[in-house]
Amino acid sequence: MVTDIAVTEKNITKLRLFQKLISKDASKNYGHIPFEALMRISLISGKKIDIYSLETSYGEVENYTGSVIYKTDFLLKDSDVKALSEVPVDTIGIIATDPYWVNIAEKSIDEILTDHAYCEQKAASTCISLIIQFPDRTELVEEITLL
């Protein structure tokens, strides 16, 4: 996902997200992002930002991959702009849950729990890497160590 913070002529600040759903059936499964759709951004500091889409967004299918790209503008409050400006936000990873996933999950719970354990291990590894990379940011280090 690529982001771009822009200020419109009416002094409204918005976050423009380009969301690429990588799936050959993405256009069939996801449809559109409706007006006033909620997106929650969780920053590494623990702050959560709830933003709402300013318009309905219909995806465009990439010819060579079949992936779908949505361009969506979300309204930002001044406090959200301040919070986002304090951290590097150039790409955001999002994992959307496919509605068919529940049926698959019921049949392979052991594999899912193993995968979840791997994800937890990866998250812990990422936290350690951040602590090593930013030891001078004591507030960040303290928050991460609580995870």
Backbone torsions as a table, in degrees:
resi	resn	phi	psi	omega
1	MET	NA	135.4	178.0
2	VAL	-110.0	142.5	-178.4
3	THR	-121.9	158.4	177.4
4	ASP	-154.6	119.4	177.2
5	ILE	-91.7	127.0	-177.0
6	ALA	-133.5	149.1	175.3
7	VAL	-108.7	126.9	179.9
8	THR	-84.4	173.1	-178.4
9	GLU	-67.4	-19.2	-179.8
10	LYS	-92.7	19.0	178.1
11	ASN	62.7	30.8	175.6
12	ILE	-104.3	129.4	178.6
13	THR	-95.8	133.4	179.9
14	LYS	-134.8	154.2	176.1
15	LEU	-104.8	120.8	179.2
16	ARG	-98.3	120.3	179.4
17	LEU	-111.5	134.6	171.0
18	PHE	-108.6	106.1	-176.0
19	GLN	-102.1	123.6	179.1
20	LYS	-109.4	115.2	178.4
21	LEU	-96.1	114.9	-174.1
22	ILE	-93.4	97.9	179.7
23	SER	-168.0	136.8	179.5
24	LYS	-65.4	-20.3	-179.9
25	ASP	-110.9	19.3	-174.9
26	ALA	-57.4	-41.7	-177.1
27	SER	-67.1	-27.8	179.2
28	LYS	-80.0	-35.9	-173.1
29	ASN	-84.2	-32.6	-169.7
30	TYR	-108.3	-23.9	175.2
31	GLY	66.6	-95.8	-175.8
32	HIS	-146.5	168.4	172.7
33	ILE	-104.2	114.0	-173.0
34	PRO	-74.5	159.9	173.3
35	PHE	-55.2	136.6	-179.5
36	GLU	63.4	27.0	174.7
37	ALA	-69.0	137.9	-179.2
38	LEU	-84.7	136.1	168.7
39	MET	-130.5	129.4	178.0
40	ARG	-105.3	127.2	176.5
41	ILE	-106.3	124.2	177.0
42	SER	-106.0	114.0	-179.9
43	LEU	-83.1	159.4	-178.0
44	ILE	-62.9	-23.0	178.3
45	SER	-72.4	-12.7	-177.4
46	GLY	101.7	-14.7	178.5
47	LYS	-67.7	138.7	177.7
48	LYS	-114.0	135.0	180.0
49	ILE	-119.8	122.8	175.5
50	ASP	-99.3	124.1	178.8
51	ILE	-126.3	154.8	-175.8
52	TYR	-126.1	139.1	-178.4
53	SER	-67.7	143.6	-178.5
54	LEU	-89.9	-7.1	-176.6
55	GLU	-160.0	164.7	171.8
56	THR	-79.3	135.1	-177.9
57	SER	-120.0	123.3	176.6
58	TYR	-103.9	131.6	-176.4
59	GLY	-73.2	155.0	174.0
60	GLU	-109.3	130.2	-177.5
61	VAL	-82.9	130.7	173.6
62	GLU	-76.7	130.1	-176.9
63	ASN	-62.2	-42.8	-172.0
64	TYR	-84.3	-18.5	-178.4
65	THR	-117.1	-25.9	-174.4
66	GLY	83.2	-2.8	177.0
67	SER	-69.6	158.5	-178.6
68	VAL	-116.1	134.5	178.6
69	ILE	-113.4	125.7	176.1
70	TYR	-108.6	132.9	172.6
71	LYS	-108.7	115.3	-174.7
72	THR	-132.2	134.8	174.7
73	ASP	-99.3	135.3	178.4
74	PHE	-121.2	138.0	179.1
75	LEU	-71.8	133.8	176.9
76	LEU	-116.6	134.3	171.1
77	LYS	-80.6	161.1	179.9
78	ASP	-57.2	-39.5	179.8
79	SER	-65.7	-32.6	177.6
80	ASP	-69.0	-41.0	178.4
81	VAL	-60.7	-43.5	179.1
82	LYS	-61.7	-46.6	-179.2
83	ALA	-62.8	-42.7	-179.7
84	LEU	-69.7	-30.9	-179.6
85	SER	-72.8	-14.7	-179.0
86	GLU	-86.7	-8.1	179.6
87	VAL	-131.5	151.2	177.3
88	PRO	-71.5	117.1	-179.9
89	VAL	-125.3	82.9	176.3
90	ASP	-108.9	-29.3	172.7
91	THR	-141.8	144.7	179.6
92	ILE	-127.9	130.8	176.5
93	GLY	-90.2	131.2	178.7
94	ILE	-129.3	137.7	174.5
95	ILE	-118.4	116.3	178.7
96	ALA	-93.7	142.2	-179.7
97	THR	-88.1	119.5	177.0
98	ASP	-71.8	134.7	-178.1
99	PRO	-60.9	-24.0	179.4
100	TYR	-78.4	-10.6	-176.1
101	TRP	-61.9	-36.3	-177.2
102	VAL	-59.1	-44.0	179.4
103	ASN	-62.8	-39.8	179.0
104	ILE	-68.9	-40.4	-177.6
105	ALA	-60.5	-39.1	-179.5
106	GLU	-61.3	-30.6	-175.4
107	LYS	-88.5	-15.5	-175.6
108	SER	-139.7	51.9	-175.7
109	ILE	-62.0	-35.9	179.7
110	ASP	-62.9	-42.9	178.3
111	GLU	-65.2	-38.0	180.0
112	ILE	-67.0	-41.9	178.4
113	LEU	-65.2	-37.1	175.9
114	THR	-63.8	-44.4	178.6
115	ASP	-63.2	-40.0	178.8
116	HIS	-62.9	-41.0	177.7
117	ALA	-61.7	-40.2	177.3
118	TYR	-62.9	-42.5	179.1
119	CYS	-62.5	-41.1	177.1
120	GLU	-61.9	-41.3	178.7
121	GLN	-64.1	-41.8	178.7
122	LYS	-64.8	-39.7	178.2
123	ALA	-63.2	-42.5	178.1
124	ALA	-63.4	-40.9	178.4
125	SER	-63.0	-40.4	177.9
126	THR	-64.1	-41.8	178.0
127	CYS	-60.1	-45.0	179.0
128	ILE	-62.2	-42.0	178.6
129	SER	-61.6	-40.2	179.1
130	LEU	-66.1	-38.9	178.1
131	ILE	-63.2	-41.8	179.5
132	ILE	-69.2	-38.9	-177.1
133	GLN	-73.7	-32.3	-176.1
134	PHE	-126.8	55.3	-177.2
135	PRO	-65.5	-22.7	-179.2
136	ASP	-77.6	-12.8	178.7
137	ARG	-93.7	79.0	-171.3
138	THR	-59.2	-38.0	179.6
139	GLU	-63.0	-43.1	177.4
140	LEU	-62.1	-46.7	-179.5
141	VAL	-60.5	-43.6	-179.8
142	GLU	-62.9	-42.3	179.2
143	GLU	-65.1	-42.4	-178.4
144	ILE	-65.6	-38.6	-178.8
145	THR	-65.5	-21.0	177.2
146	LEU	-76.7	-18.1	-180.0
147	LEU	-72.1	NA	NA
